[in-house]
């Protein structure tokens, strides 16, 4: 899994200003594993699915959502 090993440390990679805006939850499988056309690891940000997730991809997505004023849950 490309990038999967770094995802547990995602919280440490968050900018300080984002830490109160983001809630991180771990899950071994989000149900997407069953579809062979989709590539793990998966991360979901406000309903937006990120395939082949890495810390940099997740941070980019979070930045987009935070810039638009959405609060991560």
N, C-alpha and C positions, 0 to 999 in steps of 0.2 A: 504494500500500500504506500504509494508515493505520498509523503507528507504526513501520514497518519501518526507516526511516532512523535512528531513535534506538537500535535494538537493538544495533548493534555497540559502543556505549558502555556497555552494560549492566554490565560489570565495574566500571566507575568509579562506578556508582550503588549498588553493594552496600554495605551497612553493614560496617564493619571486622570486626565479630564473625562475619560470614557468610563472609568471603573464603576461609577454610580449609575451609569446608563445601561450597562450590559449585565445580563444574567447568564452564566454559562452552566449548562447541564450536560453531563456525559451520558452516552448511550452506546451499548455495544452494537446494536442494529436498530435502525429506524424504519425497517420494513422495506427499504429500497434494495437491499442485498439480493432479493429474490428475482429482480429484473436483470437478466444478464447483459442488457444493453446499457445499463448505468454503471458508472465506475466509482468505487469507493476510494477513499473514505468520504463520507457525506457529512455536511454541516448545513443546518437550516438557520437562516436569519430572517426573522419576521415573515416566515412562510416562503422565503426564497431559498431554493435548494442549491447548494454548491456541491458539485461532483469533483472528485479528485482534489479534495480540499487540502489546503496548506494554510499555515498561519498567515502568509502574505495575502492569499485569496480571501480569507475570512476578514482580515483587517481592511482590505479594500472594500468589501461588501459592507462592513460595519460603518466605514467612513461615509459611504453613500447614504445609508439609512440615517445616520446621525445628522448629516448635513441637511437631510430633508425633514428633520425634526421628529423622527419616529423613535420611540423608546424600545430597546430590546427587551424581550421577556424570554 
